[in-house]
Amino acid sequence: ELLFNAYHRKQILVPQLSAIFDESSRKDDEVFRLAVADLNLNNEILETEKITFSVEFVDGNNPFQAVQEGRNKIRQKCSKRTISSVEEGS
């Protein structure tokens, strides 16, 4: 995700991750969060930027819910990029 810093008039790359887990996969959620935290602490990988993330839980008996949540995440990211592009042009 690319964010625009109007004060410094430069673009900053902010890594954004999203994860969708079955409600019964709380352990997977914990592993995901620990992995992101480890990456954020490693200055050799990320010098100044930090990874942000979001986690959603879905009903494991409804596989279509995971697909719908994934589509919603993609739409949200696309709309944020469009808004950022419009703001950069002004």
Stockholm file with secondary structure:
# STOCKHOLM 1.0

chainA/1-90         ELLFNAYHRKQILVPQLSAIFDESSRKDDEVFRLAVADLNLNNEILETEKITFSVEFVDGNNPFQAVQEGRNKIRQKCSKRTISSVEEGS
#=GR chainA/1-90 SS CEEEETTTTEEEECCEEEEEEETTCHHHHHHHHHHHHHHHHCTTTCSSCCCEEEEEEECTTCHHHHHHHHHHHHHHHHHHHHHHHHHHHC
#=GC SS_cons        CEEEETTTTEEEECCEEEEEEETTCHHHHHHHHHHHHHHHHCTTTCSSCCCEEEEEEECTTCHHHHHHHHHHHHHHHHHHHHHHHHHHHC
//
